Amino acid sequence: MRSFLTLFILMSFAEVHAQTTIKIDGSSTVFPITEAMAEEYQTAQKGKVRVTVGISGTGGGFKKFCKGETDIQNASRPIQTKELADCKAAGVKFLEIPVAYDATVVVVHKDNKLSEITTDELKKMWAPEAQGKVTNWKQVNAAWADQPLKLYGAGSDSGTFDYFTEAIVGKAKSSRGDYSASEDDNTLVNGVAGDKNALGYLPMAYYEMNKGKLKAVAVKSAKSGKGVLPSKATVEDGTYAPLSRPIFIYVNEASMKKTPAVKEFAEFYLKNAAVIVPQVKYVALPAEAYRIGQEHITKNKLGTVFNGHSDIGIRVEDLMKKEGNL
């Protein structure tokens, strides 16, 4: 007769192997939201579902997602043309679901006296032609300090990199290469915090979590000429432009059909976003956007409403009403 301990071990083994797993990867920007959602969902499921959340960057995540290796993709910018073609070639169909607003925050060392910056000044720092040439603060603005300029920013697999370069330089992935780059936003936080001559850019949540170490720089509005700091209010009303944007999850249609928990998790995500998104220092979308997202899941609306690039400054509700394409 088997001992009680042996039976317990066998039952535990069977339970672990019966457990459903949802695989998620992608953006470090979206990671804090999805991680919080995963924790809440797993608690509600009482151990029946395991959700794994990786951070390989939006670009790195799409490489896996478009091979069918993950169920859900975190993305801090829309799917791009090459990724769309890769998904199509592999037969991967998906739902595109905006889940929150993010603001890309321009940050400097806490002792830096810089309080505001124009988009033209940012472009002068970050454009490809600045590489090896614009190396001093004074070269950007004659009124600034005669000090070496040290730049910190997202790596090339990051959706934040794609969005920032498109919004500031005018073309996604168009950037100087001689800066300290990382897909890990905590690495950028520590880099800027430890360098008095540094300037970098970060997702809003990572700035909010590190306010004591960093200083946010107001971005001058092209319309008013006034410096605007990122906040819930300025993201919602569109005045923090052009560095506020929607962020997304992409859900594999085949995963939803094969594993009902994937669809259930996506629905759970939208139902709880209005509460959880602000808790992790992002800005929730309007209620209408979450309602439309739920409708897209119910109706299985597939594809992307973007044409392979970010739409700068457009309202998320208007985007979601457009017809998708695969």
N, C-alpha and C positions, 0 to 999 in steps of 0.2 A: 504493500500500500504506500502510495506516495505521501510524504510528510506534508503538513500544512505549509511549511516554508517553501517546499518545491512547488506546490500548487500556486502559492502566492506569486512566486517568481514567474511561472509560466503564464499566469493571468496578466501580470504586469507587462510581460513581453508582448503578449497578444494585443493588449490595449494600446501600447506604443505603436505597434505595426498597423493597427486599425485606424490610427489617428490621421486625419486629413491634413495635408500641408499645402499652404498657399505660398508661392515663391514670388517675392517682390524685389526689384532692384532699381537702380537709376540715381536720380538727382539727390545730392546732399542737401539741397535747399528744401525739397519736399519731405525729406527723411523725417524731421521732427514731428510733422503732422501724421504721417503714415505710421511711424513708430507708436505714437500715442493712440491712434486708432486701433492698431494691432493689439496693444495691451488691453484696451477696453473690450475689444471683440473676443479675444482669447478668454478673458475673465467671464464674459457672458456665456461663452461656449463650454465653460467648465472643463477645459483640457481636451475637448473633442477635436479642436482644430488648432494647428500650429501655424503661425504666420512668421516667415523669415523676411527680414528687410535688409537689403544690402545697400552699399553706397559706392557705386562705380562711376558716378557722374551720369548726366542725361545721355550723352553720346555713347558711353560705355554700356549703359543699361539698354539702350535701343539695339545695340549689336546682339545682345542676348535675347531681347524680346522678339526681335524680327527673325530669330532662329527658332522661336517657340520654346526657349529654355526657361522663360519666366511667365507667370500668370498675369502679373500687373507691373506696369512700368511707371515709376515716378519721373516726372519731367518738368523742368523749370522753364521750358519753352516748347512750342509746338513741334511735332514731328517734321523733319526736313525731307526734301525731295529724294535724296539718296536712301534714307531710312525707309521712306514710303515704298520705294522700288524694291528694297530688300525684303520688306514684309510681304509685298505682293508676290515676289518670286518664290517665297517660302510658303505661300498660302496662308499667311497669318492675317486674319481679319480682326478688327478691334473697335472698341468704343473709346471715344475721346471725351474725357470728363474734367472740366475745370473744377478745382476744389477750394481755391483761396486766391487772395491777392498777396503778392510779395512786392516789396520795394527794395531795389538795389541801393545800398547806402554807401556813399563816399565817406571814407573814414581816414583820419590822421591820428598821430600820436596825441595823447591827451594834453600835452603841453604846447602843441602847435597853435599859433595865433590865428591861423587861417579859419575864417568863419563862413565864407561862401565862395562858390566857384561857378563859372559859366560852362555850358556844354562845349563851347569853342576852346576853352582852356583845357578841358578834359581831353578833347580831341587832339590838341597840340601835344599833350603828354603821351597819349596811347596810340596814335596813328602809326602805321608801319614805317612811315618815313622819319619818325622820331627816333627809331632804333639807332643807338650809338651816337646820337647827335643832341637830343634834348636830355641832358643829364644834370641840370641845375634848376632849382626853383625859379631863379631869376630869368632864365631863358623863356619861361612860360609867361611870366608877368614881371615887368621891370620893378614893380613895387614890392615884390616878394623877396625873401631872404636869399642871400648869396650862399646857398648851401646845396650839397649834392641831393639830387632827387632819387629816392628809392621807391620803386613801385611794387605792389603786391596785388595779385589778382587771380582769378579762377584759371584753372588749367583748360587745355583745348577740348577735353571731353566733357566739360561742364556746360550745362544749358545757360547758366548765368554768364559765362564767357560769350556764348553766342548772342544772347540778348543785349548785353552791355555793348559789345562791338557794333551790333546793328543799330542800336539806339544812339550811340555816341559817335562812332566813326562813319556809320552809314552803310556798312556791309558786314554781315555776320562772319566771324572768324578773322576779320581784318584787324590785326593788332601787331604792335612791336613784339618781339620775342624776348628781349633782354630784360625781363622782370622776374620776380620770384613768383612762380605759379604753383597752384595746388588745387586738386579737386576737394580737398579737406578744408572746410572753412575755418576750423579751429586752428589750423596751421597758419592761415592768413591773419587771424585775430592775434596770435602770438607774435607774428612777424611785425605787424604794424605797432603793436603795443611795446615792442622792444626796440624800436628804431625811431628816434626823434625826427628824422628826415623823411619818414615814410608816408605814402598815400596809397590807399587800396580801396577795393570795393567788395561788399559783402551782402548776403541776404539779410533782410531786416531782423529776423529772429536771432541771428548770431550777433548782430550789433546789440540788440536789446539785452541779451544775456551777458554782454561784456561792456556795458556802459561805463563801468568804473575804470576800464583800461583804455578806452578809445574815445574819440571825439567825432561826432557826425558833422559833416560840412553841408551847409545849405546849397542846393543847386538853383541857380538863377533861372527863373521862368522866362522863356522867350516872349511870352505875352505881356507880363507885367514888369519884367526886369527886376523883380524882387527875389531874394533868396528864399527858397522853400525847403524846410526840413521834412523828412519822411515821418509820417504819423498815420494813425488810423483815419483821421479826418482828411488829410491831404492826399492819401491814396484813394479814399472813397470818392472825393470830389474831383479827382483828376488833376489837381494843381501840382502834385509832385510828378512832374513830367520832364523828360520822357522815361524816367527810371522806375515806374510802377507797372506791374503786369500781372496777368493771371498765371497760375501754375496748375499742373494737371496730374491726373493719373490716366493711363491707357490700360484698358482691360481686354485681354485676349478672349475673343468670342468662343473659340474651341474649349478653352479652360472653363468658361462658364457652363458650357453644355456638359463637359466631362465631370466637372467638380462643382456641384451646386453651391458649395460654400464660397466659391469665388464671386458669384453673383450676389450672394447674401452679404458678403463683406463689402462689396461696392455700394450696395444699398445702405448698409449700416454706416458707411463712410459719409454718405450724403445726408442721412438723417441726423447724424451727430456733429456734422462739420460746424454749424453755427455756434456750438458750445465749445468744442475742442480746439478749433483753429485759433481763437483768441487766447486760449490758455497757453499755447506754445508760441505766442508773440507774432502771429500773422494776422492778416485782416480777412475776416469772413466775407464771402460774396453776398450779394443781395439774396433774400429768400427766394425770389423768383428764379434766380440762376440755379439754386439747388432743386427747386421744383422741376425745372426743365431737365436737369440732369437725371432725376428720378424717372421722368417720362422717357428719356432716351434709353435708359436701361430696360424699362417695360416694353418699349417698342423695338428694342434692339437696333437702334440707329447707329449704323457702322460708318467708319471713315473719319476724315479730318475736314474741318471747315477752313483750314489754312491752305495756302498754296506753296507749302514748303518753306515758309519763313514767318517771322512774327509780324503781326499787325500792330504797329505802335500807336497807342492812344485810343483804340476802339473799345467800346463798352462790351463787357463779356456777355451780357444778355442778348445783345444784337448778334454777336458771333454765334451763339448757340442756336439761333433761329435760322441760320444759313444751312443750306443742304450740304451734307458731307460728301466726300469722294474717297475712293479707295485706290 
